[in-house]
Amino acid sequence: MRVNVKLSSRFRKHLPPEAQGKATIQLPEDATVADLLAHLDISGRVQRIAVNDQPETDRARAEKDGDPVRLLPFVV
């Protein structure tokens, strides 16, 4: 399964610089939002997760093939 991620601010360092914060990530079937965070090695505080342009608070939510996911870090 593939999900399209868009990373903002300091999370962009989890992708190659030429990706400019956007990438298609291959994950196992039934992968969750938490699995995506682990795959990207994002352990910092996430302020907002949006799946299909909707706020998502359940990190155990299973992703679907082609889902767009946006991750925003906590900013002080």
CNS distance restraints for C-alpha pairs under 8 A (distance, minus, plus):
assign (resid   1 and name CA) (resid  26 and name CA) 5.71 0.50 0.50
assign (resid   1 and name CA) (resid  27 and name CA) 5.33 0.50 0.50
assign (resid   1 and name CA) (resid  28 and name CA) 5.91 0.50 0.50
assign (resid   1 and name CA) (resid  29 and name CA) 5.54 0.50 0.50
assign (resid   1 and name CA) (resid  64 and name CA) 7.20 0.50 0.50
assign (resid   1 and name CA) (resid  65 and name CA) 4.91 0.50 0.50
assign (resid   1 and name CA) (resid  66 and name CA) 7.49 0.50 0.50
assign (resid   2 and name CA) (resid  24 and name CA) 6.24 0.50 0.50
assign (resid   2 and name CA) (resid  25 and name CA) 5.38 0.50 0.50
assign (resid   2 and name CA) (resid  26 and name CA) 4.48 0.50 0.50
assign (resid   2 and name CA) (resid  27 and name CA) 5.96 0.50 0.50
assign (resid   2 and name CA) (resid  64 and name CA) 7.93 0.50 0.50
assign (resid   2 and name CA) (resid  65 and name CA) 5.21 0.50 0.50
assign (resid   2 and name CA) (resid  66 and name CA) 5.60 0.50 0.50
assign (resid   2 and name CA) (resid  67 and name CA) 7.61 0.50 0.50
assign (resid   3 and name CA) (resid  24 and name CA) 5.58 0.50 0.50
assign (resid   3 and name CA) (resid  25 and name CA) 5.38 0.50 0.50
assign (resid   3 and name CA) (resid  26 and name CA) 6.70 0.50 0.50
assign (resid   3 and name CA) (resid  27 and name CA) 7.54 0.50 0.50
assign (resid   3 and name CA) (resid  63 and name CA) 7.65 0.50 0.50
assign (resid   3 and name CA) (resid  64 and name CA) 7.42 0.50 0.50
assign (resid   3 and name CA) (resid  65 and name CA) 5.98 0.50 0.50
assign (resid   3 and name CA) (resid  66 and name CA) 4.85 0.50 0.50
assign (resid   3 and name CA) (resid  67 and name CA) 5.00 0.50 0.50
assign (resid   3 and name CA) (resid  68 and name CA) 5.96 0.50 0.50
assign (resid   3 and name CA) (resid  69 and name CA) 7.01 0.50 0.50
assign (resid   4 and name CA) (resid  22 and name CA) 7.36 0.50 0.50
assign (resid   4 and name CA) (resid  23 and name CA) 5.82 0.50 0.50
assign (resid   4 and name CA) (resid  24 and name CA) 4.38 0.50 0.50
assign (resid   4 and name CA) (resid  25 and name CA) 6.31 0.50 0.50
assign (resid   4 and name CA) (resid  66 and name CA) 6.34 0.50 0.50
assign (resid   4 and name CA) (resid  67 and name CA) 6.11 0.50 0.50
assign (resid   4 and name CA) (resid  68 and name CA) 4.62 0.50 0.50
assign (resid   4 and name CA) (resid  69 and name CA) 6.02 0.50 0.50
assign (resid   5 and name CA) (resid  21 and name CA) 7.92 0.50 0.50
assign (resid   5 and name CA) (resid  22 and name CA) 5.68 0.50 0.50
assign (resid   5 and name CA) (resid  23 and name CA) 5.44 0.50 0.50
assign (resid   5 and name CA) (resid  24 and name CA) 6.13 0.50 0.50
assign (resid   5 and name CA) (resid  25 and name CA) 7.11 0.50 0.50
assign (resid   5 and name CA) (resid  68 and name CA) 5.84 0.50 0.50
assign (resid   5 and name CA) (resid  69 and name CA) 4.74 0.50 0.50
assign (resid   5 and name CA) (resid  70 and name CA) 5.67 0.50 0.50
assign (resid   5 and name CA) (resid  71 and name CA) 7.64 0.50 0.50
assign (resid   6 and name CA) (resid  21 and name CA) 5.52 0.50 0.50
assign (resid   6 and name CA) (resid  22 and name CA) 4.52 0.50 0.50
assign (resid   6 and name CA) (resid  23 and name CA) 6.73 0.50 0.50
assign (resid   6 and name CA) (resid  68 and name CA) 7.75 0.50 0.50
assign (resid   6 and name CA) (resid  69 and name CA) 6.30 0.50 0.50
assign (resid   6 and name CA) (resid  70 and name CA) 4.73 0.50 0.50
assign (resid   6 and name CA) (resid  71 and name CA) 6.44 0.50 0.50
assign (resid   7 and name CA) (resid  11 and name CA) 5.55 0.50 0.50
assign (resid   7 and name CA) (resid  12 and name CA) 5.29 0.50 0.50
assign (resid   7 and name CA) (resid  21 and name CA) 4.83 0.50 0.50
assign (resid   7 and name CA) (resid  22 and name CA) 6.36 0.50 0.50
assign (resid   7 and name CA) (resid  70 and name CA) 5.98 0.50 0.50
assign (resid   7 and name CA) (resid  71 and name CA) 5.18 0.50 0.50
assign (resid   7 and name CA) (resid  72 and name CA) 6.58 0.50 0.50
assign (resid   8 and name CA) (resid  12 and name CA) 5.85 0.50 0.50
assign (resid   8 and name CA) (resid  21 and name CA) 6.49 0.50 0.50
assign (resid   8 and name CA) (resid  70 and name CA) 7.80 0.50 0.50
assign (resid   8 and name CA) (resid  71 and name CA) 6.37 0.50 0.50
assign (resid   8 and name CA) (resid  72 and name CA) 5.36 0.50 0.50
assign (resid   8 and name CA) (resid  73 and name CA) 7.04 0.50 0.50
assign (resid   9 and name CA) (resid  72 and name CA) 7.23 0.50 0.50
assign (resid   9 and name CA) (resid  73 and name CA) 6.97 0.50 0.50
assign (resid  10 and name CA) (resid  73 and name CA) 7.11 0.50 0.50
assign (resid  11 and name CA) (resid  21 and name CA) 7.85 0.50 0.50
assign (resid  11 and name CA) (resid  42 and name CA) 7.32 0.50 0.50
assign (resid  11 and name CA) (resid  71 and name CA) 7.73 0.50 0.50
assign (resid  11 and name CA) (resid  72 and name CA) 7.51 0.50 0.50
assign (resid  11 and name CA) (resid  73 and name CA) 6.77 0.50 0.50
assign (resid  12 and name CA) (resid  16 and name CA) 7.99 0.50 0.50
assign (resid  12 and name CA) (resid  17 and name CA) 7.65 0.50 0.50
assign (resid  12 and name CA) (resid  20 and name CA) 7.13 0.50 0.50
assign (resid  12 and name CA) (resid  21 and name CA) 4.84 0.50 0.50
assign (resid  13 and name CA) (resid  17 and name CA) 7.16 0.50 0.50
assign (resid  13 and name CA) (resid  21 and name CA) 7.97 0.50 0.50
assign (resid  14 and name CA) (resid  40 and name CA) 6.10 0.50 0.50
assign (resid  14 and name CA) (resid  41 and name CA) 7.13 0.50 0.50
assign (resid  14 and name CA) (resid  42 and name CA) 7.47 0.50 0.50
assign (resid  15 and name CA) (resid  19 and name CA) 6.44 0.50 0.50
assign (resid  15 and name CA) (resid  20 and name CA) 7.90 0.50 0.50
assign (resid  15 and name CA) (resid  21 and name CA) 6.51 0.50 0.50
assign (resid  15 and name CA) (resid  22 and name CA) 7.83 0.50 0.50
assign (resid  15 and name CA) (resid  23 and name CA) 7.66 0.50 0.50
assign (resid  15 and name CA) (resid  40 and name CA) 7.93 0.50 0.50
assign (resid  16 and name CA) (resid  20 and name CA) 7.60 0.50 0.50
assign (resid  17 and name CA) (resid  21 and name CA) 7.57 0.50 0.50
assign (resid  19 and name CA) (resid  23 and name CA) 6.36 0.50 0.50
assign (resid  27 and name CA) (resid  31 and name CA) 6.27 0.50 0.50
assign (resid  27 and name CA) (resid  36 and name CA) 7.47 0.50 0.50
assign (resid  30 and name CA) (resid  62 and name CA) 5.37 0.50 0.50
assign (resid  30 and name CA) (resid  63 and name CA) 6.26 0.50 0.50
assign (resid  30 and name CA) (resid  64 and name CA) 7.33 0.50 0.50
assign (resid  31 and name CA) (resid  35 and name CA) 5.76 0.50 0.50
assign (resid  31 and name CA) (resid  36 and name CA) 7.20 0.50 0.50
assign (resid  31 and name CA) (resid  62 and name CA) 5.56 0.50 0.50
assign (resid  31 and name CA) (resid  63 and name CA) 5.82 0.50 0.50
assign (resid  32 and name CA) (resid  36 and name CA) 6.43 0.50 0.50
assign (resid  32 and name CA) (resid  59 and name CA) 6.56 0.50 0.50
assign (resid  32 and name CA) (resid  60 and name CA) 5.35 0.50 0.50
assign (resid  32 and name CA) (resid  61 and name CA) 5.25 0.50 0.50
assign (resid  32 and name CA) (resid  62 and name CA) 4.20 0.50 0.50
assign (resid  32 and name CA) (resid  63 and name CA) 5.40 0.50 0.50
assign (resid  33 and name CA) (resid  37 and name CA) 6.37 0.50 0.50
assign (resid  33 and name CA) (resid  58 and name CA) 7.75 0.50 0.50
assign (resid  33 and name CA) (resid  59 and name CA) 4.80 0.50 0.50
assign (resid  33 and name CA) (resid  60 and name CA) 6.10 0.50 0.50
assign (resid  33 and name CA) (resid  61 and name CA) 5.98 0.50 0.50
assign (resid  33 and name CA) (resid  62 and name CA) 6.65 0.50 0.50
assign (resid  33 and name CA) (resid  63 and name CA) 6.62 0.50 0.50
assign (resid  34 and name CA) (resid  38 and name CA) 6.21 0.50 0.50
assign (resid  34 and name CA) (resid  59 and name CA) 5.00 0.50 0.50
assign (resid  34 and name CA) (resid  60 and name CA) 6.19 0.50 0.50
assign (resid  35 and name CA) (resid  39 and name CA) 6.01 0.50 0.50
assign (resid  36 and name CA) (resid  40 and name CA) 6.21 0.50 0.50
assign (resid  37 and name CA) (resid  41 and name CA) 6.00 0.50 0.50
assign (resid  37 and name CA) (resid  42 and name CA) 5.16 0.50 0.50
assign (resid  37 and name CA) (resid  43 and name CA) 7.24 0.50 0.50
assign (resid  38 and name CA) (resid  42 and name CA) 6.11 0.50 0.50
assign (resid  38 and name CA) (resid  43 and name CA) 7.43 0.50 0.50
assign (resid  44 and name CA) (resid  73 and name CA) 7.39 0.50 0.50
assign (resid  45 and name CA) (resid  73 and name CA) 6.08 0.50 0.50
assign (resid  45 and name CA) (resid  74 and name CA) 5.54 0.50 0.50
assign (resid  46 and name CA) (resid  71 and name CA) 6.98 0.50 0.50
assign (resid  46 and name CA) (resid  72 and name CA) 5.97 0.50 0.50
assign (resid  46 and name CA) (resid  73 and name CA) 4.48 0.50 0.50
assign (resid  46 and name CA) (resid  74 and name CA) 5.35 0.50 0.50
assign (resid  47 and name CA) (resid  71 and name CA) 7.87 0.50 0.50
assign (resid  47 and name CA) (resid  72 and name CA) 5.65 0.50 0.50
assign (resid  47 and name CA) (resid  73 and name CA) 5.05 0.50 0.50
assign (resid  47 and name CA) (resid  74 and name CA) 4.37 0.50 0.50
assign (resid  47 and name CA) (resid  75 and name CA) 7.66 0.50 0.50
assign (resid  48 and name CA) (resid  55 and name CA) 7.02 0.50 0.50
assign (resid  48 and name CA) (resid  56 and name CA) 7.58 0.50 0.50
assign (resid  48 and name CA) (resid  57 and name CA) 7.96 0.50 0.50
assign (resid  48 and name CA) (resid  70 and name CA) 7.99 0.50 0.50
assign (resid  48 and name CA) (resid  71 and name CA) 6.04 0.50 0.50
assign (resid  48 and name CA) (resid  72 and name CA) 5.15 0.50 0.50
assign (resid  48 and name CA) (resid  73 and name CA) 6.92 0.50 0.50
assign (resid  48 and name CA) (resid  74 and name CA) 7.74 0.50 0.50
assign (resid  49 and name CA) (resid  55 and name CA) 5.90 0.50 0.50
assign (resid  49 and name CA) (resid  56 and name CA) 5.40 0.50 0.50
assign (resid  49 and name CA) (resid  57 and name CA) 6.95 0.50 0.50
assign (resid  49 and name CA) (resid  69 and name CA) 7.11 0.50 0.50
assign (resid  49 and name CA) (resid  70 and name CA) 5.78 0.50 0.50
assign (resid  49 and name CA) (resid  71 and name CA) 4.89 0.50 0.50
assign (resid  49 and name CA) (resid  72 and name CA) 6.51 0.50 0.50
assign (resid  50 and name CA) (resid  54 and name CA) 5.04 0.50 0.50
assign (resid  50 and name CA) (resid  55 and name CA) 4.39 0.50 0.50
assign (resid  50 and name CA) (resid  56 and name CA) 5.32 0.50 0.50
assign (resid  50 and name CA) (resid  69 and name CA) 5.62 0.50 0.50
assign (resid  50 and name CA) (resid  70 and name CA) 5.09 0.50 0.50
assign (resid  50 and name CA) (resid  71 and name CA) 6.69 0.50 0.50
assign (resid  51 and name CA) (resid  55 and name CA) 6.47 0.50 0.50
assign (resid  51 and name CA) (resid  56 and name CA) 6.21 0.50 0.50
assign (resid  51 and name CA) (resid  67 and name CA) 6.68 0.50 0.50
assign (resid  51 and name CA) (resid  68 and name CA) 5.79 0.50 0.50
assign (resid  51 and name CA) (resid  69 and name CA) 4.61 0.50 0.50
assign (resid  51 and name CA) (resid  70 and name CA) 6.60 0.50 0.50
assign (resid  52 and name CA) (resid  67 and name CA) 6.17 0.50 0.50
assign (resid  52 and name CA) (resid  68 and name CA) 5.37 0.50 0.50
assign (resid  52 and name CA) (resid  69 and name CA) 6.56 0.50 0.50
assign (resid  53 and name CA) (resid  68 and name CA) 7.51 0.50 0.50
assign (resid  53 and name CA) (resid  69 and name CA) 7.65 0.50 0.50
assign (resid  53 and name CA) (resid  70 and name CA) 7.85 0.50 0.50
assign (resid  63 and name CA) (resid  67 and name CA) 6.65 0.50 0.50
